[in-house]
């Protein structure tokens, strides 16, 4: 169950980052690539632990970005 929470948080915050943040194009490309790799690991290769860790990294990274940029 916790892996689904991490996946939802990673996908949701990653989508926010790509669509609404004022980050650079390089940062957006990096997050987009991490999201694609996470989904491919989960669906293509069935590496659930690696995928869950990448989703958690995405969520934590976006939350830190929002914290230090002053966004809510």
C-alpha positions in Angstrom: 0.0 0.0 0.0 2.8 2.4 0.8 4.3 1.9 -2.7 1.0 3.2 -4.2 1.1 6.3 -1.9 4.7 7.0 -3.0 3.7 6.5 -6.7 0.7 8.8 -6.4 2.8 11.5 -4.6 5.6 11.2 -7.1 3.3 11.4 -10.1 1.1 14.2 -8.7 4.0 16.4 -7.5 6.0 15.7 -10.7 3.0 16.7 -12.8 2.6 19.9 -10.8 6.4 20.6 -11.3 6.1 20.1 -15.0 3.0 22.2 -15.5 3.0 25.0 -13.0 6.5 25.6 -11.5 8.8 28.4 -12.6 11.7 26.0 -12.8 14.2 25.9 -15.7 13.7 23.8 -18.7 16.6 21.5 -17.7 15.0 20.8 -14.3 11.7 20.0 -15.9 13.4 17.7 -18.4 15.2 16.0 -15.5 11.9 15.4 -13.6 10.2 14.2 -16.7 12.9 11.7 -17.4 12.8 10.4 -13.8 9.1 10.0 -14.1 9.4 8.0 -17.4 12.1 5.8 -15.9 10.0 5.2 -12.8 6.9 4.2 -14.8 9.0 2.0 -17.2 10.6 0.2 -14.2 7.3 -0.5 -12.6 5.3 -1.5 -15.7 8.0 -2.8 -18.1 10.4 -4.6 -15.8 8.3 -5.1 -12.6 11.0 -3.5 -10.4 8.6 -2.2 -7.7 11.2 -1.3 -5.1 13.4 0.8 -7.6 10.3 2.4 -9.0 8.9 3.3 -5.5 12.3 4.8 -4.5 12.4 6.9 -7.7 8.8 8.1 -7.0 9.8 9.0 -3.5 12.9 10.9 -4.7 10.7 12.9 -7.1 8.2 13.8 -4.4 10.9 14.8 -1.9 12.8 16.8 -4.6 9.7 18.7 -5.7 8.7 19.4 -2.0 12.2 20.8 -1.3 11.9 22.9 -4.5 8.6 24.3 -3.4 9.9 25.0 0.1 13.0 26.9 -1.0 11.2 28.8 -3.7 8.5 29.9 -1.3 5.6 28.3 -3.2 2.6 26.7 -1.6 
